[in-house]
Amino acid sequence: CDTYERDPPANLMSSIRPKYLMNIDLDEYLVLDSGPCVGTAEDARAHQSLAKPPSIIDFLENTVSQQGVGYMYAHRHTYGTSGYTKQPSSPSTMPEFYFLDERVGNCLRTDPHISAAKDDIPEAVSKGHLGKVIMIAPFGDDAYHYMGHFIDFANAKNGNTIYPNGTRACESLVEISIGANGLRCRPVLPSTPQHLFINHYVTGALEDCMKKGRTAQSRRRKNSMTGRTDGECRFYHPGTSEYEKHKQFMVTDAVLVKYGAVTRNRAAEIFIL
């Protein structure tokens, strides 16, 4: 099949009636963690002790839903190859995120992108509006229109959209083609670390990134745009000229390493591996 459609069936919301709704990709993880990136990835792998991940549902119940808001905005932190040219390991051994520990941004997770945007910086890390939202019920069958990187202004005004720490997320508008009056809220960067965020693993290795950029049937290609370019792939790979120009914006953050074993065990339970 060479057709990629992100929109769900028109009656999906009314048929499943979820309390919380978020559009998240296969290379993204919604993470609940309060610690900054400290120590090394080797230290993290040597001291795994997490028996069970914290409950995101409990977090939402205790913080977001009690404030009467419609959306909660989670920033997205983009990971690169961590120096791997080929895939580091089989996913049957450990999830790829177990090996990938270098990302764009700062250790406190207050800034997930490169503020001084230039033409040679990938869009995913050059703009501050590429996080995603969690919608809180009730919402209609058209909810999927508002689940991307912008927030519908009609629901976002009057402080109805917040960050995980409870601060207001919407302060400006941007024109966009879909939605009421063609307006969306463009969230602003928070000034404090957020305990709930998205880890975005753009690629597991340089060769894999280039292959997918040239052959994958992505939404970018559907919209008559190019897929991920070789230059963008090299941006995420240590040792390349593209990486070296911006390596001051890269940090080591092994926050998901401790989730490796429990994630693999849970996957085995679900898929009977």
C-alpha positions in Angstrom: 0.0 0.0 0.0 1.4 3.4 -1.0 -1.2 5.6 0.7 -0.8 7.0 4.1 -3.8 8.4 5.9 -3.6 9.8 9.4 -7.2 10.8 9.9 -9.4 8.2 11.7 -13.0 7.2 10.8 -15.5 10.0 11.3 -17.3 8.2 14.1 -14.3 7.1 16.0 -14.7 9.4 19.0 -18.3 8.6 19.6 -17.7 4.9 19.2 -14.9 4.5 21.7 -15.6 7.5 23.9 -12.1 8.1 25.3 -11.5 10.4 28.3 -8.1 11.5 27.0 -7.0 11.7 23.4 -3.6 12.2 21.8 -2.1 11.7 18.3 1.3 10.1 18.9 3.5 8.4 16.3 5.4 5.1 16.4 8.7 6.9 16.9 7.4 9.0 19.9 7.0 8.2 23.6 5.0 10.1 26.1 7.2 10.3 29.1 6.4 11.1 32.8 9.6 12.0 34.6 10.8 14.8 36.8 14.5 14.4 36.7 16.9 16.4 34.4 19.5 14.6 32.3 22.3 13.7 34.8 25.1 11.2 34.6 25.9 9.1 31.5 24.0 6.7 29.5 26.4 3.9 30.6 25.6 4.7 34.3 21.9 4.6 33.5 22.1 1.2 31.8 24.2 -0.2 34.7 21.7 0.9 37.3 18.3 0.0 35.9 15.8 -0.4 38.8 12.4 0.6 37.3 9.9 -2.2 37.9 6.9 -0.3 36.6 6.5 3.0 34.8 4.6 5.8 36.6 0.9 6.2 35.6 0.2 8.9 33.1 -3.5 8.5 33.7 -3.1 9.1 37.4 -1.0 12.2 36.6 -3.7 13.6 34.3 -6.4 12.8 36.9 -4.6 14.6 39.6 -3.4 17.6 37.7 -5.1 18.4 34.4 -8.6 17.1 34.6 -9.3 18.8 37.9 -8.5 22.3 36.5 -11.4 22.2 33.9 -9.1 22.6 30.9 -9.6 21.3 27.4 -6.0 20.7 26.3 -2.7 20.0 27.8 0.4 20.7 25.7 3.4 18.5 25.8 6.7 19.5 24.3 8.6 17.2 22.0 12.3 16.5 22.4 14.1 15.2 19.3 16.7 12.4 19.5 19.3 11.7 16.9 21.5 8.7 16.0 23.8 8.9 19.1 26.6 8.0 16.7 25.2 4.8 15.3 25.6 4.3 11.5 23.7 1.1 11.5 20.9 0.0 13.8 22.4 -0.6 17.3 20.5 -3.8 18.1 17.5 -6.0 17.4 14.3 -4.6 19.0 13.8 -8.1 20.4 16.7 -7.5 22.7 15.9 -4.0 23.9 13.8 -1.1 22.5 15.8 1.2 20.3 15.4 4.0 22.8 17.6 2.0 25.2 20.6 2.7 23.0 19.8 6.3 21.8 20.6 9.0 24.4 21.5 12.2 22.6 18.9 14.9 21.8 18.4 18.5 20.9 17.7 21.0 23.6 18.8 21.5 27.2 19.0 19.3 30.2 16.1 20.9 32.1 13.8 20.3 29.1 12.6 24.0 29.1 13.7 24.4 25.5 13.2 21.5 23.1 14.4 23.2 20.0 17.1 25.4 18.5 15.9 29.0 18.9 18.3 30.5 16.4 16.6 28.9 13.4 18.5 28.7 10.2 17.8 27.1 6.8 20.1 24.2 7.5 18.3 23.2 10.7 15.5 20.6 10.5 12.0 21.9 11.1 11.4 19.5 14.0 14.0 21.3 16.1 13.9 24.8 14.7 10.4 25.8 15.8 8.9 25.8 19.2 5.3 24.8 18.2 6.0 21.1 17.3 4.9 19.5 20.5 1.5 17.9 20.7 -1.7 18.1 22.8 -3.7 15.8 25.0 -7.4 16.5 24.6 -9.6 16.1 27.6 -13.2 14.9 27.2 -15.8 15.8 26.2 -14.9 16.4 22.5 -16.6 15.7 19.2 -16.0 13.4 16.3 -14.0 16.1 14.6 -11.4 16.1 17.4 -8.7 14.6 15.3 -8.5 17.9 13.4 -7.0 19.5 16.5 -4.6 16.8 17.6 -1.5 17.9 15.7 1.1 20.6 16.5 -1.4 23.5 16.8 -4.2 24.0 19.3 -7.7 25.1 18.2 -8.1 28.7 19.3 -11.8 28.4 20.0 -11.0 26.0 22.8 -7.6 27.4 23.7 -8.6 30.9 24.8 -9.3 32.0 28.3 -6.5 29.8 29.7 -8.1 26.6 28.6 -4.8 25.1 27.4 -2.1 24.5 29.9 1.3 22.9 30.2 1.8 19.9 32.6 2.9 22.2 35.4 -0.4 24.1 35.1 0.8 27.3 33.4 -1.0 28.8 30.5 0.3 27.6 27.1 -1.5 29.8 24.5 -0.6 33.4 24.0 -0.6 34.0 20.3 -2.5 33.0 17.1 -1.3 31.7 13.8 -3.3 31.3 10.6 -3.8 27.7 9.3 -6.2 26.2 6.8 -8.1 23.8 8.9 -10.4 24.8 11.7 -12.8 27.4 12.8 -12.0 30.8 11.3 -8.6 29.4 10.1 -7.0 30.2 13.5 -4.8 28.1 15.8 -3.0 28.9 19.0 0.8 28.8 18.8 2.0 27.7 22.2 4.8 29.6 23.9 7.8 27.9 25.5 7.5 27.2 29.2 10.0 28.8 31.6 10.2 25.8 33.9 10.8 22.0 33.3 7.7 20.0 32.4 7.2 16.6 34.0 5.3 15.2 31.1 6.8 15.4 27.6 7.4 13.5 24.3 10.6 11.9 23.3 10.8 11.8 19.5 13.3 9.3 18.1 13.7 10.6 14.6 16.0 7.7 13.6 18.0 4.8 15.1 20.9 5.1 12.7 22.3 7.3 9.9 21.8 4.7 7.2 18.3 3.9 8.3 17.4 7.6 8.3 18.6 8.1 4.7 16.9 5.0 3.5 13.6 6.0 4.9 14.0 9.6 3.6 14.4 8.3 0.1 11.8 5.6 0.0 9.2 6.0 2.7 5.6 7.1 1.7 5.4 9.8 4.2 2.9 12.6 4.7 5.5 15.0 3.5 5.6 13.3 0.1 1.8 13.2 -0.1 1.8 17.0 0.3 4.2 17.4 -2.6 7.1 18.0 -0.2 10.3 16.0 0.0 10.9 13.4 2.7 13.6 13.7 5.2 16.8 14.7 3.4 20.3 13.3 3.7 21.4 16.6 5.1 18.7 16.4 7.8 19.8 12.9 8.7 23.4 14.0 8.9 22.4 16.9 11.3 21.5 14.2 13.9 24.7 12.2 13.4 28.0 13.0 15.3 31.0 13.5 13.1 29.2 15.1 10.1 29.7 18.7 9.2 26.0 19.4 9.7 26.2 18.0 13.2 29.4 19.8 14.1 27.9 23.3 13.3 25.2 22.8 15.9 26.5 20.3 18.4 26.4 22.9 21.2 22.6 22.4 21.1 22.9 18.6 21.8 22.8 17.0 25.2 23.0 13.5 26.6 19.6 12.5 28.1 19.2 8.8 29.0 15.8 9.3 30.7 14.2 6.3 28.9 17.0 3.9 29.5 15.5 2.7 32.7 12.3 1.8 30.8 14.1 -0.6 28.5 13.5 -3.9 30.4 9.9 -3.1 31.5 9.0 -2.0 28.0 10.3 -5.2 26.5 8.5 -7.4 29.1 5.2 -5.5 28.5 5.5 -5.9 24.7 6.1 -9.6 25.2 2.9 -9.8 27.2 0.8 -7.9 24.7 2.1 -9.5 21.5 3.1 -12.9 23.0 6.7 -12.6 21.8 
